[in-house]
Structure formats: C-alpha cells, structure tokens
Amino acid sequence: MKKVSVSLFYLFLFFFLSIISGYSEEKSYFLDVSFIEKQAKPGDIVHLNIQYLLPEGARLYKNPVIEGIDSLSIMSIKHEPDKFVISLLVDSLDIFEVLPLGLKFLDDKQEEQQFISLKVNLKVISSIDQKTEASEVRDIKGIIDNSGLAWKKVLYIIVPVIIILVLFFLWYKFFRKKGKKENVLHADPFDVVALSAIDRLVKSNLFEKGEIKAFYFSLSKIVREYMENIRSFPAMELTTSEIAFRIEHNENRADRDVLHLLRTIDLIKFADTLPDSLQKEDHCLMAVAYIEKTKPKDV
C-alpha cells in the first residue's frame, strides 16, 4: 500500500510539472511597456521602457514598427537587445499618458503579427507652491456681524452693484455687440493677422536681446491661434500631444508638418535647448510656410 501511495505521488508530481512546463512554453513571449521614472515635472525628459520577447522563429522588421507613438513628443529612440528605450518630453500638466502601443513583427511563417501593450501613466507634479492648500481655514464667526443692522448695510451695498452690472450687461449685449458685428466685416483674414504678428515679433528683436524663451512663447501663441481659427478644435488650450491626436487622421499634410515645429518650440520653452540665429530664422520660415499653405483660398 505504501508503494502504491508513493507511485501515485510521483505520478501526480510529474503531471503537475508537465502542465507548468507547457504553460511556460505557451507564455514564452510578451510585450511590456513602463516608465523608468516614477514621476516628472512639465518639460522633463522621461524614458519609456518597451521590453519584448518574440515567439521562436519570429523577427522584427529591419526598421522596427511601433504603432501609437506618433502623437508623443519623442526626443530619441534607442534599440537595445529585446527592448526599446524612448525618450519623451513631458508636455502635460496633470497625467502624462501613453495609450496602448503596437509592436509589429514577422512570425516563423513570415506573416505579420502584432503585440498590443496596456495603457501606462506617469504622475506629473507641478512646481507651483502648494502651501496654500494647507492654509488654516479661519472661522467666519466673529468676522461678520450677523445682526439685522449689518445685513441691511450689506444689502444697501449689494443691490446697487447688481443694478449696475445688469445695466452694463444690457448695454454690452445690445450696443457693443452690434458695433462688433460691423467691425468683423472689415477685419483682416486670419492668415494676414498671423503673418503680421510674426513680422512684428521678428522686428521686436526679442531673440537678439536674449529673451529667447519669450520669443518662442510668442511664436507658439501665433501658430496656435491661427490653427484654432482655421480648425475645429481649441489649439490654444491643448498640449502638442493633444493637437497631434486631433490631426492624426487629417488629410492636410501641412498640419502634420507643423507638429515638428510645435514640438521643437516646446523643447525650447520647457527645457534648456537654445537655438542659434539661423535656427530661429528657419523656425519663423516654417511658421510662415504653414500659414501660406493653409490660408483660405480667395473666393
């Protein structure tokens, strides 16, 4: 009886190890995407680690294809054995998010396959002092007199203010708005306004005075305002990555081309990269070229 029990034990152990071994073989390939850093500030350069293990006999394309990275502000891509390390510019003020990525490869039959990763996030911390959040909340009791006389005084102040605000609103709505409509008919086209703004910016000599970041903040504002006027999304309120997502399927090549300029400007605004005079001229010419290519055609 003892021998039978030992034999059954070894048989069960062999069966269990066979299952574990088979499961391991089936799961011998994977794609894992993660940030090396735990958190970052706007303008920091962070690193996205993409580790993979292909099935036996499979291989990547000669020029590896990673889908889903076009909307990111990529600084560099480094390919190491069984992994990629992508350097990214943090252009978000809250959560820096990377949507699911796809890594394409050829299997042992030379047929195209693809790994799909999970979405990953990186916490973005602000450099703004948060001390105000911990400020002591003072009790309002004792500050405001709750007596009837005090409330009458408050009403004497509030009622005239409300009346003045209502009158101002009515004046603005029925008089200023009418005059504004008349002025709009004679306003310059968006492209003329944008080109004039670039010309004034160049002539201001901000760049030559050493105010390089101020110059590029203004150039970015001009391009984004123009884009907002000719496109159906608020470019002034969006990050460069969010703009890239909006125009990902846009047939207009000029919109996709100007992304390179916006990402370069972000790098100058938030990092320590400083261009020279020739690069500044190239950036201005890129902005002018974008406006010329996308300006409304004369009717």
Residue frames as qw, qx, qy, qz and C-alpha x, y, z in Angstrom:
[[0.000, 0.884, 0.467, 0.000, 0.00, 0.00, 0.00],
 [0.322, -0.778, 0.106, 0.529, 2.85, 2.36, 0.83],
 [0.401, -0.124, 0.596, 0.684, 4.49, 1.70, -2.56],
 [0.204, 0.636, 0.663, 0.338, 1.21, 2.45, -4.33],
 [0.146, -0.927, -0.254, 0.234, 0.92, 5.79, -2.48],
 [0.371, -0.577, 0.348, 0.639, 4.49, 6.78, -3.40],
 [0.361, 0.180, 0.699, 0.590, 3.86, 5.84, -7.03],
 [0.085, 0.812, 0.558, 0.147, 0.68, 7.93, -7.11],
 [0.270, -0.853, -0.033, 0.446, 2.54, 10.86, -5.56],
 [0.361, -0.348, 0.519, 0.692, 5.29, 10.79, -8.23],
 [0.272, 0.447, 0.729, 0.441, 2.69, 10.37, -10.97],
 [0.037, -0.911, -0.404, 0.079, 0.80, 13.43, -9.72],
 [0.333, -0.731, 0.187, 0.565, 4.04, 15.44, -9.43],
 [0.387, -0.036, 0.647, 0.656, 5.04, 14.52, -13.00],
 [0.168, 0.674, 0.660, 0.288, 1.59, 15.51, -14.30],
 [0.173, -0.918, -0.223, 0.279, 1.71, 18.86, -12.43],
 [0.362, -0.558, 0.371, 0.648, 5.20, 19.73, -13.69],
 [0.367, 0.252, 0.705, 0.552, 4.13, 18.86, -17.25],
 [0.071, 0.855, 0.506, 0.091, 1.26, 21.33, -17.04],
 [0.273, -0.863, 0.039, 0.424, 3.50, 24.07, -15.62],
 [0.442, -0.271, 0.549, 0.655, 6.12, 23.44, -18.31],
 [0.295, 0.493, 0.684, 0.449, 3.53, 23.58, -21.10],
 [0.052, -0.930, -0.351, 0.093, 2.06, 26.77, -19.72],
 [0.367, -0.702, 0.229, 0.566, 5.50, 28.37, -19.56],
 [0.418, 0.019, 0.637, 0.647, 6.18, 27.46, -23.18],
 [0.177, 0.725, 0.606, 0.274, 2.89, 28.96, -24.29],
 [0.157, -0.974, -0.154, 0.058, 3.68, 32.19, -22.43],
 [0.715, -0.259, 0.161, 0.630, 7.29, 32.44, -23.52],
 [0.298, 0.331, 0.271, 0.853, 6.67, 35.73, -25.36],
 [0.174, -0.780, -0.501, 0.331, 5.39, 39.11, -24.18],
 [0.257, 0.560, 0.090, 0.783, 5.35, 42.90, -24.59],
 [0.440, -0.680, -0.448, 0.379, 5.72, 45.10, -21.52],
 [0.237, 0.637, 0.070, 0.730, 5.65, 48.94, -21.54],
 [0.523, -0.732, -0.350, 0.264, 6.54, 51.03, -18.48],
 [0.116, 0.923, -0.174, 0.322, 8.13, 54.33, -17.45],
 [0.660, 0.122, -0.500, 0.547, 11.57, 54.18, -15.86],
 [0.005, 0.250, -0.347, 0.904, 10.79, 57.29, -13.80],
 [0.105, -0.443, -0.835, 0.310, 8.14, 57.31, -11.08],
 [0.085, 0.885, 0.397, -0.227, 7.09, 60.94, -11.60],
 [0.483, 0.172, 0.236, 0.826, 8.16, 64.05, -13.55],
 [0.044, 0.661, 0.237, -0.711, 7.58, 67.77, -13.98],
 [0.582, 0.774, 0.245, -0.054, 6.35, 69.54, -17.15],
 [0.298, 0.885, -0.356, -0.031, 9.28, 69.93, -19.54],
 [0.522, -0.503, 0.688, 0.042, 11.25, 66.97, -18.14],
 [0.566, 0.381, -0.661, -0.313, 12.66, 64.24, -20.37],
 [0.724, -0.241, 0.560, -0.323, 11.40, 60.79, -19.29],
 [0.156, 0.361, -0.869, -0.300, 12.13, 57.32, -20.61],
 [0.857, 0.063, 0.101, -0.502, 9.59, 54.77, -21.82],
 [0.202, -0.383, 0.898, 0.079, 10.89, 51.20, -21.50],
 [0.835, 0.241, -0.099, -0.485, 9.45, 48.76, -24.07],
 [0.263, -0.379, 0.887, 0.022, 10.55, 45.18, -23.35],
 [0.830, 0.258, -0.107, -0.483, 9.54, 42.31, -25.62],
 [0.372, -0.286, 0.875, 0.116, 10.17, 38.64, -26.25],
 [0.598, 0.323, -0.371, -0.632, 9.17, 37.30, -29.66],
 [0.943, -0.010, 0.268, -0.196, 7.93, 33.75, -30.33],
 [0.595, -0.317, 0.628, 0.390, 10.53, 31.27, -31.57],
 [0.498, 0.287, 0.631, 0.522, 11.47, 31.94, -35.21],
 [0.143, 0.919, 0.363, 0.060, 9.89, 35.40, -35.23],
 [0.511, -0.076, 0.036, 0.855, 11.76, 38.64, -36.00],
 [0.083, 0.773, 0.231, -0.586, 11.18, 42.38, -36.11],
 [0.585, 0.780, 0.158, 0.154, 11.17, 44.37, -39.33],
 [0.655, 0.215, -0.073, 0.720, 14.50, 45.81, -40.45],
 [0.037, -0.324, 0.148, -0.934, 13.08, 49.21, -39.49],
 [0.103, -0.312, -0.874, 0.359, 11.02, 48.33, -36.37],
 [0.255, -0.456, -0.395, -0.756, 7.38, 49.44, -36.44],
 [0.149, -0.310, -0.728, 0.593, 5.85, 50.71, -33.18],
 [0.120, -0.583, -0.517, -0.615, 2.31, 51.97, -33.67],
 [0.436, -0.789, -0.432, -0.013, 0.86, 54.66, -31.41],
 [0.565, -0.437, -0.101, 0.693, 3.99, 56.75, -30.76],
 [0.322, 0.471, 0.330, 0.752, 3.31, 59.39, -33.44],
 [0.252, -0.845, -0.286, -0.376, 1.26, 61.50, -31.02],
 [0.693, -0.622, -0.108, 0.349, 4.10, 61.64, -28.45],
 [0.138, 0.951, -0.272, 0.036, 6.85, 64.27, -28.22],
 [0.960, -0.067, 0.044, 0.268, 9.75, 61.93, -28.97],
 [0.115, -0.905, 0.369, 0.178, 13.30, 63.12, -28.33],
 [0.196, 0.525, -0.813, -0.161, 15.13, 59.88, -29.19],
 [0.957, -0.047, 0.025, -0.286, 14.61, 56.12, -29.68],
 [0.022, -0.594, 0.804, -0.027, 17.27, 53.62, -28.59],
 [0.930, 0.048, -0.224, -0.289, 17.01, 49.98, -29.67],
 [0.186, -0.542, 0.797, -0.190, 18.73, 47.51, -27.37],
 [0.280, 0.031, -0.949, -0.139, 18.54, 43.70, -27.29],
 [0.257, -0.451, -0.855, 0.014, 14.92, 42.73, -26.57],
 [0.133, -0.765, -0.479, 0.410, 13.84, 46.27, -25.73],
 [0.275, 0.635, 0.183, 0.698, 13.42, 49.88, -26.85],
 [0.317, -0.557, -0.387, 0.663, 14.06, 52.95, -24.70],
 [0.199, 0.685, 0.395, 0.579, 12.16, 56.02, -25.95],
 [0.256, -0.253, -0.314, 0.879, 12.99, 59.45, -24.53],
 [0.007, -0.718, -0.606, -0.343, 9.87, 61.64, -24.29],
 [0.056, 0.225, -0.186, 0.955, 9.20, 65.29, -23.47],
 [0.086, -0.523, -0.778, 0.337, 6.58, 65.70, -20.74],
 [0.032, -0.189, -0.238, -0.952, 4.11, 68.18, -22.24],
 [0.471, -0.581, -0.583, -0.316, 1.23, 67.60, -19.83],
 [0.118, -0.527, 0.374, -0.754, 0.42, 69.41, -16.59],
 [0.751, -0.317, 0.241, -0.527, -1.53, 66.62, -14.92],
 [0.826, -0.124, 0.550, 0.017, -1.18, 62.98, -16.00],
 [0.212, 0.578, -0.636, -0.465, 1.29, 62.03, -18.75],
 [0.812, 0.122, 0.502, -0.272, -0.48, 59.20, -20.56],
 [0.117, 0.382, -0.782, -0.478, 0.75, 56.78, -23.21],
 [0.824, 0.150, 0.078, -0.540, -2.05, 54.92, -24.97],
 [0.876, -0.067, 0.473, 0.068, -1.67, 51.22, -25.93],
 [0.123, 0.682, -0.577, -0.432, 1.26, 50.66, -28.32],
 [0.947, 0.237, 0.176, -0.129, 1.54, 48.03, -31.06],
 [0.219, -0.618, 0.685, 0.318, 4.80, 46.25, -31.93],
 [0.857, 0.417, -0.060, -0.298, 4.69, 44.57, -35.35],
 [0.292, -0.515, 0.786, 0.177, 6.82, 41.54, -36.25],
 [0.695, 0.293, -0.521, -0.401, 7.05, 38.60, -38.67],
 [0.821, -0.320, 0.413, -0.229, 6.41, 35.13, -37.30],
 [0.478, -0.331, 0.762, 0.284, 8.21, 31.93, -38.34],
 [0.549, 0.469, 0.664, 0.195, 5.93, 31.75, -41.42],
 [0.252, 0.003, 0.237, 0.938, 6.85, 35.33, -42.40],
 [0.148, -0.697, -0.584, -0.389, 3.32, 36.51, -41.67],
 [0.028, 0.460, -0.236, 0.855, 2.79, 39.85, -39.94],
 [0.521, -0.553, -0.637, 0.129, 1.76, 39.71, -36.28],
 [0.001, 0.637, -0.138, 0.758, 1.44, 42.38, -33.60],
 [0.405, -0.328, -0.682, 0.513, 1.78, 42.70, -29.84],
 [0.181, -0.744, -0.211, -0.608, -0.54, 45.24, -28.14],
 [0.321, 0.052, -0.622, 0.712, 0.53, 46.78, -24.82],
 [0.247, -0.736, -0.605, 0.177, -1.54, 48.20, -21.99],
 [0.062, 0.873, 0.053, 0.481, -2.00, 51.94, -21.40],
 [0.642, -0.245, -0.384, 0.617, 0.57, 53.45, -18.99],
 [0.106, -0.942, -0.151, -0.281, 0.51, 56.70, -16.99],
 [0.568, 0.057, -0.351, 0.743, 3.14, 58.84, -15.29],
 [0.269, -0.838, -0.406, 0.246, 2.33, 61.23, -12.46],
 [0.373, 0.537, 0.032, 0.756, 3.18, 64.85, -13.32],
 [0.415, -0.649, -0.416, 0.484, 3.95, 67.10, -10.36],
 [0.194, 0.900, 0.152, 0.361, 3.69, 70.87, -10.51],
 [0.536, 0.107, -0.316, 0.775, 6.46, 73.19, -9.39],
 [0.234, -0.639, -0.094, -0.727, 3.86, 75.64, -8.10],
 [0.022, 0.187, -0.732, 0.655, 3.95, 76.04, -4.36],
 [0.485, -0.399, -0.706, -0.328, 1.08, 74.05, -2.82],
 [0.208, -0.057, -0.648, 0.731, 1.31, 75.66, 0.60],
 [0.367, -0.122, -0.003, -0.922, -1.94, 77.49, 0.09],
 [0.671, -0.199, -0.622, -0.353, -3.80, 74.17, 0.25],
 [0.591, -0.246, -0.663, 0.387, -2.62, 73.68, 3.83],
 [0.017, -0.354, 0.182, -0.917, -3.54, 77.17, 4.91],
 [0.008, -0.276, -0.806, 0.523, -5.59, 77.36, 8.05],
 [0.159, -0.553, -0.595, -0.562, -9.30, 77.88, 7.43],
 [0.004, -0.052, 0.442, -0.896, -10.47, 80.69, 9.66],
 [0.005, 0.556, 0.813, -0.173, -13.88, 80.55, 11.29],
 [0.066, 0.503, 0.341, 0.792, -16.13, 83.18, 9.82],
 [0.451, -0.768, -0.455, -0.009, -17.84, 83.68, 13.15],
 [0.478, -0.674, -0.084, 0.557, -16.74, 86.90, 14.72],
 [0.344, -0.059, 0.388, 0.853, -15.68, 88.38, 11.38],
 [0.172, -0.354, -0.489, -0.779, -19.17, 89.17, 10.04],
 [0.251, 0.066, 0.544, -0.798, -21.76, 90.68, 12.27],
 [0.064, -0.295, -0.908, -0.290, -24.95, 88.65, 11.90],
 [0.107, 0.482, 0.524, -0.693, -27.19, 91.31, 13.36],
 [0.406, 0.720, 0.562, 0.041, -30.09, 92.74, 11.33],
 [0.035, 0.932, -0.078, -0.351, -28.39, 96.14, 11.03],
 [0.328, -0.478, 0.667, 0.469, -25.33, 94.58, 9.47],
 [0.454, 0.310, 0.790, 0.271, -27.42, 92.72, 6.87],
 [0.269, 0.888, 0.336, -0.157, -29.18, 95.95, 5.92],
 [0.109, -0.813, 0.367, 0.438, -25.84, 97.60, 5.30],
 [0.416, -0.153, 0.803, 0.399, -24.78, 94.67, 3.13],
 [0.417, 0.602, 0.675, 0.088, -27.99, 94.91, 1.10],
 [0.121, 0.935, 0.059, -0.329, -27.50, 98.65, 0.60],
 [0.169, -0.633, 0.601, 0.457, -24.14, 97.83, -0.99],
 [0.410, 0.023, 0.871, 0.269, -25.07, 94.71, -2.97],
 [0.437, 0.678, 0.573, -0.147, -28.31, 95.94, -4.60],
 [0.243, 0.883, -0.139, -0.378, -26.75, 98.98, -6.38],
 [0.205, -0.487, 0.769, 0.361, -23.85, 96.80, -7.57],
 [0.458, 0.263, 0.845, 0.087, -26.29, 94.24, -9.05],
 [0.390, 0.822, 0.324, -0.260, -28.24, 97.01, -10.80],
 [0.058, 0.805, -0.423, -0.412, -25.05, 98.45, -12.30],
 [0.317, -0.238, 0.874, 0.281, -23.95, 95.01, -13.52],
 [0.480, 0.507, 0.714, -0.047, -27.34, 94.35, -15.16],
 [0.302, 0.894, 0.064, -0.325, -27.28, 97.72, -16.91],
 [0.096, -0.656, 0.639, 0.389, -23.74, 97.09, -18.14],
 [0.438, 0.048, 0.882, 0.168, -24.75, 93.67, -19.46],
 [0.462, 0.710, 0.513, -0.140, -27.70, 95.13, -21.36],
 [0.157, 0.889, -0.220, -0.370, -25.52, 97.88, -22.83],
 [0.242, -0.458, 0.790, 0.330, -22.88, 95.38, -23.89],
 [0.482, 0.239, 0.841, 0.060, -25.42, 92.99, -25.41],
 [0.409, 0.755, 0.508, -0.059, -27.49, 95.48, -27.43],
 [0.179, 0.962, -0.107, -0.177, -24.96, 98.18, -28.35],
 [0.231, -0.669, 0.661, 0.251, -21.40, 96.88, -28.23],
 [0.622, 0.065, 0.770, 0.127, -22.33, 93.58, -29.88],
 [0.559, 0.760, 0.327, -0.058, -23.96, 95.39, -32.80],
 [0.124, 0.919, -0.335, -0.163, -20.88, 97.54, -33.32],
 [0.471, -0.438, 0.746, 0.172, -18.64, 94.46, -33.04],
 [0.705, 0.365, 0.604, 0.068, -20.54, 92.72, -35.87],
 [0.431, 0.899, 0.027, -0.065, -19.96, 95.70, -38.12],
 [0.134, -0.809, 0.555, 0.139, -16.24, 95.66, -37.34],
 [0.697, -0.142, 0.694, 0.109, -15.92, 91.94, -38.05],
 [0.708, 0.641, 0.297, 0.001, -16.92, 92.54, -41.65],
 [0.352, 0.894, -0.245, 0.128, -13.81, 94.67, -42.12],
 [0.642, -0.617, 0.448, 0.082, -11.39, 92.51, -40.04],
 [0.260, 0.615, -0.701, -0.251, -8.25, 91.18, -41.70],
 [0.907, 0.051, -0.380, -0.174, -8.19, 87.47, -42.66],
 [0.830, -0.537, 0.140, 0.047, -6.63, 85.09, -40.13],
 [0.851, 0.146, 0.087, 0.497, -3.55, 84.47, -42.30],
 [0.264, 0.740, -0.035, 0.617, -2.87, 88.21, -42.68],
 [0.518, -0.791, 0.127, -0.299, -3.17, 88.72, -38.91],
 [0.915, -0.318, 0.150, 0.197, -0.81, 85.79, -38.20],
 [0.721, 0.373, 0.062, 0.581, 1.81, 86.85, -40.77],
 [0.016, 0.828, -0.073, 0.556, 1.74, 90.42, -39.46],
 [0.702, -0.686, 0.134, -0.134, 2.20, 89.13, -35.91],
 [0.905, -0.065, 0.117, 0.404, 5.26, 87.08, -36.93],
 [0.467, 0.620, 0.024, 0.630, 6.71, 90.12, -38.72],
 [0.282, -0.844, 0.118, -0.440, 6.24, 92.29, -35.61],
 [0.870, -0.474, 0.115, 0.069, 7.76, 89.57, -33.42],
 [0.813, 0.198, 0.064, 0.543, 10.89, 89.36, -35.59],
 [0.242, 0.701, -0.009, 0.670, 11.24, 93.16, -35.66],
 [0.557, -0.802, -0.029, -0.212, 10.91, 93.34, -31.86],
 [0.418, 0.583, -0.608, 0.341, 14.43, 91.82, -31.58],
 [0.769, -0.522, 0.200, -0.311, 13.41, 89.79, -28.52],
 [0.977, 0.053, -0.042, 0.202, 15.66, 86.96, -29.67],
 [0.544, 0.551, -0.226, 0.591, 18.65, 89.28, -30.20],
 [0.262, -0.705, 0.284, -0.595, 18.11, 90.79, -26.73],
 [0.125, 0.247, -0.903, 0.330, 18.49, 87.36, -25.15],
 [0.584, 0.044, 0.451, -0.674, 14.76, 86.89, -24.46],
 [0.205, 0.179, -0.873, -0.404, 14.79, 83.58, -26.33],
 [0.026, 0.308, 0.932, -0.188, 12.08, 81.77, -24.36],
 [0.253, 0.573, 0.340, -0.701, 9.79, 84.84, -24.56],
 [0.277, 0.414, -0.518, -0.695, 10.32, 84.90, -28.33],
 [0.218, 0.010, -0.940, -0.261, 9.32, 81.24, -28.70],
 [0.133, 0.419, 0.766, -0.469, 6.35, 81.54, -26.35],
 [0.332, 0.566, 0.043, -0.754, 5.07, 84.32, -28.65],
 [0.281, 0.313, -0.729, -0.541, 5.78, 82.31, -31.83],
 [0.042, -0.172, -0.982, 0.059, 3.93, 79.29, -30.41],
 [0.225, 0.513, 0.537, -0.630, 0.96, 81.51, -29.46],
 [0.337, 0.487, -0.287, -0.753, 0.76, 82.93, -33.00],
 [0.258, 0.145, -0.884, -0.362, 0.80, 79.49, -34.66],
 [0.010, -0.282, -0.924, 0.260, -1.71, 78.01, -32.21],
 [0.279, 0.515, 0.320, -0.745, -4.10, 80.99, -32.50],
 [0.372, 0.389, -0.501, -0.678, -4.00, 80.71, -36.29],
 [0.201, 0.001, -0.970, -0.139, -4.60, 76.93, -36.13],
 [0.120, 0.375, 0.763, -0.512, -7.53, 77.45, -33.74],
 [0.343, 0.504, 0.046, -0.791, -9.12, 79.93, -36.18],
 [0.480, 0.369, -0.572, -0.553, -8.93, 77.59, -39.20],
 [0.369, 0.011, -0.929, -0.020, -9.56, 74.24, -37.48],
 [0.613, -0.491, -0.339, -0.518, -12.41, 72.87, -35.37],
 [0.768, -0.408, -0.413, 0.271, -10.53, 72.45, -32.08],
 [0.234, -0.968, 0.058, -0.074, -9.16, 74.86, -29.41],
 [0.789, 0.329, -0.284, 0.434, -5.44, 74.63, -30.22],
 [0.010, 0.688, -0.348, 0.636, -4.60, 77.34, -27.65],
 [0.671, -0.489, 0.314, -0.461, -5.92, 75.14, -24.81],
 [0.999, 0.032, -0.021, -0.025, -4.40, 71.83, -25.96],
 [0.512, -0.593, 0.529, 0.326, -0.94, 70.38, -25.46],
 [0.271, 0.536, -0.635, -0.485, 1.13, 69.48, -28.51],
 [0.096, -0.030, 0.994, 0.032, 0.36, 65.78, -27.95],
 [0.374, 0.504, 0.655, -0.422, -3.37, 66.53, -27.82],
 [0.399, 0.675, -0.190, -0.591, -3.11, 68.53, -31.06],
 [0.097, 0.364, -0.871, -0.315, -1.27, 65.59, -32.66],
 [0.256, 0.224, 0.925, -0.170, -4.10, 63.27, -31.63],
 [0.421, 0.633, 0.334, -0.558, -6.70, 65.65, -33.16],
 [0.462, 0.702, -0.313, -0.442, -4.93, 65.77, -36.56],
 [0.488, -0.294, 0.811, 0.136, -3.73, 62.16, -36.62],
 [0.503, 0.359, 0.762, 0.192, -6.18, 61.27, -39.39],
 [0.235, 0.827, 0.069, -0.507, -6.18, 64.70, -41.03],
 [0.783, 0.432, 0.322, 0.312, -5.53, 64.57, -44.76],
 [0.188, 0.965, -0.107, 0.150, -3.87, 68.01, -44.65],
 [0.835, 0.112, -0.242, 0.482, -0.12, 67.35, -44.72],
 [0.160, 0.637, -0.205, 0.725, 0.69, 70.89, -43.56],
 [0.637, -0.642, 0.078, -0.420, -0.96, 70.28, -40.16],
 [0.961, -0.216, -0.033, 0.169, 1.18, 67.20, -39.56],
 [0.642, 0.423, -0.152, 0.622, 4.32, 69.04, -40.72],
 [0.103, -0.739, 0.171, -0.643, 3.80, 71.91, -38.26],
 [0.848, -0.514, -0.107, -0.066, 3.82, 69.42, -35.35],
 [0.795, 0.080, -0.170, 0.576, 7.61, 69.22, -35.68],
 [0.147, 0.555, -0.109, 0.811, 7.81, 72.99, -35.19],
 [0.578, -0.648, -0.036, -0.494, 5.49, 72.92, -32.16],
 [0.923, -0.314, -0.147, 0.169, 7.47, 70.09, -30.53],
 [0.613, 0.275, -0.166, 0.722, 10.74, 71.94, -31.16],
 [0.137, -0.640, 0.059, -0.754, 9.26, 75.08, -29.58],
 [0.793, -0.555, -0.125, -0.219, 8.10, 73.03, -26.55],
 [0.865, -0.073, -0.192, 0.457, 11.63, 71.75, -26.09],
 [0.331, 0.421, -0.128, 0.835, 12.95, 75.33, -26.15],
 [0.396, -0.644, -0.056, -0.652, 10.24, 76.62, -23.79],
 [0.824, -0.512, 0.008, -0.243, 10.44, 73.89, -21.16],
 [0.917, -0.135, 0.005, 0.376, 13.99, 72.50, -21.48],
 [0.364, -0.745, 0.207, 0.519, 17.48, 74.02, -21.76],
 [0.609, 0.267, 0.515, 0.541, 17.78, 73.71, -25.55],
 [0.060, 0.813, 0.052, -0.576, 18.62, 77.12, -27.02],
 [0.723, 0.521, 0.347, 0.293, 18.71, 77.68, -30.80],
 [0.375, -0.289, 0.184, 0.862, 21.05, 79.98, -32.69],
 [0.265, 0.514, -0.006, -0.816, 20.05, 82.79, -35.07],
 [0.268, 0.200, -0.751, -0.570, 19.97, 80.57, -38.15],
 [0.109, -0.271, -0.954, 0.066, 17.69, 78.06, -36.42],
 [0.144, 0.517, 0.464, -0.705, 15.44, 80.91, -35.29],
 [0.309, 0.408, -0.340, -0.789, 15.08, 82.06, -38.89],
 [0.234, 0.004, -0.920, -0.313, 14.27, 78.50, -40.01],
 [0.004, -0.394, -0.840, 0.372, 11.57, 78.23, -37.33],
 [0.243, 0.534, 0.172, -0.792, 9.98, 81.51, -38.43],
 [0.309, 0.301, -0.623, -0.653, 10.05, 80.38, -42.06],
 [0.124, -0.161, -0.979, -0.035, 8.38, 77.09, -41.06],
 [0.131, 0.512, 0.617, -0.583, 5.59, 79.04, -39.35],
 [0.291, 0.513, -0.172, -0.789, 5.15, 81.32, -42.39],
 [0.220, 0.156, -0.849, -0.455, 5.13, 78.33, -44.74],
 [0.016, 0.324, 0.922, -0.211, 2.40, 76.63, -42.68],
 [0.226, 0.587, 0.352, -0.692, 0.24, 79.76, -42.82],
 [0.273, 0.449, -0.459, -0.716, 0.74, 80.16, -46.57],
 [0.150, 0.030, -0.950, -0.272, -0.17, 76.51, -47.24],
 [0.087, -0.433, -0.877, 0.187, -3.35, 76.56, -45.13],
 [0.133, 0.298, 0.164, -0.931, -4.69, 80.07, -45.63],
 [0.528, 0.544, 0.591, -0.277, -8.24, 80.27, -47.01],
 [0.394, 0.177, 0.572, 0.697, -8.36, 80.49, -50.78],
 [0.169, 0.281, 0.002, -0.945, -9.69, 83.69, -52.33],
 [0.466, 0.486, 0.721, -0.164, -13.25, 83.37, -53.50]]
